[in-house]
Amino acid sequence: LESYQRIEDGRLKHSGHDYQDIAKTYGTPLYIFDEASFIERAKAYKAAIQSDYFETDILFASKALLTKAIAKLIAALDIGQDVVSAGEIYLGLEAGVDPKRMYFHGNNKLNSELLYAVDEGVGTIVIDNRQEMKRLEEICVKKGVNQRVLLRVNPGVEAHTHEYIKTADNDSKFGESVFDPAIYDIVQALSDSTHLQFAGFHSHIGSQIFDEESFMKAAEEMLAFAAEAQERVGMKVKEINFGGGFGVYYTEGDEPFQVVDFLPKFVERVHEKGIELGVNLEKVTIEPGRSLVNASGSTLYQVGDLKTTVGGKNYLFINGGMNDNIRPALYQAEYEAILTNKADQAPTKTYTIAGKACESGDKIIEAIDLPEAEPTDYLLVNGTGAYNFVMASNYNSIPVPGMIHINGDEIRATVAQQSFEDMYRTHL
Ligand code: LLP
């Protein structure tokens, strides 16, 4: 259970709100976002990365969860926004995020997107590759503007959840490899550019990483590369953005480290290694997505039919599934769940939680021990804050569920459940 959840009188409650009442008021399936814990976490990250050595910023990787309400929180929280499309920029702007604090990522940014970003004053564009550099330069020359940029590079450290490996062979679709002999030509071109204001580098070594040392190793590799770039090109590296990827708890066995304890150590290490290598950074940024929002999100479903197969498998069907959470089908991701109205009852049966889409892989949990379930019970899946709502689909013409935010006593709807009209609005 999360800090905001308690069992009272046999029922699970969220900050004192009974999930049964929530279901009756807002319907199911429903995304529920605990705003209080998100705000607290964002503030704690921001404080933990603060440093006397250089300016720092937390950029929320909004691909993990973006709604207008979330974007408004980003604007209010004094953190930046990592965006990966014109759409994400658009919603950030709509909600009042300062474009100067946006970092625009992604491979194959379209010309229309680069134009939009430049026009709207997006603070930093993270260049993915040499062609993009040329395209952006042309746009900036034509517009007569000066655009701050970073270059995304692959430091050759790849994190595989529990350990890191150093790879010379780098086939990533993102960024330019530090092992590419031409990398310093790109750095030189950026440094010489009249309209691109080249500030430094960016790297992101992966997602759902549990090993602090992977980040430390990657940071050291990045600093070593920065030192080399400074020497060969005669530039000054002002900023390194070290990406996101901090792992979170989904099920037993996941042992994430405390980001707030890690950040001060990380900053210290970056500073020390920087001094050793002669890289005097003015700014250090990181862009966590999942770890900022996942634990604040959960999804509430209602139990429908129950079916035991001749093979002895007990299916528990819910009124949502892969449409609102594609992660189990896509990544074999695992989740924990609870019958909110039977929260204090002992488990008696092993269930497979399956959705209602026409797809055998539409399962949320392969095997979970629960009390005897009945139709109309409510099932809550925890840890769905990241990469659930944003990856939802209308497969089978199933509407995307709505979302509510809970902040202590206060509950408010932030996304309405799609209507059929919403789903077909663009059909001509
Ligand atoms: N920065 C960059 C450049 C990234 O590519 C990503 C995630 C992040 C930051 C944020 O990483 P996080 O802190 O959230 O791990 N859909 C997948 C995850 C894809 C991550 C893509 N990049 C999932 O559901 O697990």
Boltz pocket constraint, residues with backbone or C-beta under 6 A from the ligand:
constraints:
  - pocket:
      binder: B
      contacts: [[A, 61], [A, 64], [A, 82], [A, 105], [A, 204], [A, 206], [A, 207], [A, 208], [A, 243], [A, 244], [A, 245], [A, 246], [A, 287], [A, 288], [A, 289], [A, 290], [A, 291], [A, 327], [A, 331], [A, 386], [A, 387]]
      max_distance: 6.0
